[in-house]
Amino acid sequence: MSDCRPEELLAATLADQIPDVRHIAVGAASPIPAAAALLKQARARDRVHVTILHSRRYNSFTDGGRELFDAAAQGRIDVFFLGGVQIDGEANINLVGLGDYPNLTQRFPGCFGAPYMAFVVPNVILFREEHSTRTLVKKVDFVSAPGWSPEGVWRRGGPKALVTGLAVMPFDASRRRFRLASVHPGHTAEDVREATGFDFDMPASVPTTPVPDLSTLGLLRGPIADKLREFYPDFADRVFPVPA
């Protein structure tokens, strides 16, 4: 993977998790998911609509989050990305804080629309660059958005997979359990096991996550980098530097 940057691998891997859909939405402070959404759009020859909240070109909403939530409730958003300071083995995420609520030892910005989007968007992809026992825990300290719902609770969607800096892990909501599908180049299944605070299923042989091909790298480093530079300039300049 010498010629592929980690961010490029993650963007391409996230794009591979997106099914054929009509509308992908990306929330705030999410440059790698934004790159993945734009990559999926490019591969679909612009037949996929992309909304990126940090962008003017890719955000037709004029009333911020409220219009995004309305569109999701109406079934007009097919894919959304969510992360968490903590993610547990049942795909619950924590965006509130650490400790025994309400006596938290550390407070985070909060949920915003995470629990809502986790229920109404059919395909939720969990993403966290850091893969460690600090972030992937046995049980989150606070459930900001549940990964599954009990029988009888209506829910349009929920988490389909978790992509991290080490691996790809699809989620089976009926079993409330992740499965290790692939390990990124340079790492092993044992690395993932040691860095994960929850138990998960693992086949006898775990494949390596595919490295982006030259066509994909060309899209990421060319038109997608140019688009990202408009609304994530620091990220684009760091990952896709313009030759002097």
C-alpha angles and dihedrals in degrees: 000000000000093000096041120079118221091244090053092051091050094047092050092045092051090049089053089057093057113095123215101288142152103235133026119187127197124197132212126309094011110127097155094049087046090055089048092051092049090047091053089049092051092049089051090052092244094305088124121076115223126199118192114181094208092056133080095199093049099038118075093170115110098186102052121224096000093067091044090054092046091052091049092049090052091054094250097124117069104177133031133169124227133181136179142200083236129023121182136201093269091055093252113148130209121211098153110070151287126279136033106327127266089019095062122176091205129021125209130197094270141238104297101176099338098112091045095049091045089061104040104035111082096213119038117177116199116215133185125158094202112073108188141121086260093063103026102055138173091243128004117238090230129015106228093166123007120231093213140015132220121253113285095031111116114232129162096201146328141179116346100173145353120228118191139165088274110034156355115250120181116208126227106203093189090061096030089228142119126227125206106238102169143352122223119249114280094029137085137218088252090056088056092047092051093046096049123085095200134058121254141172118269130184121228090254120034117199125223118254108256115255114233112267123233092266092055093045089050091055093046095046095040125036096003093051089050091053094045090052089068096061106011100037097156092050093046094047091050099044100030106030116189110241113252 
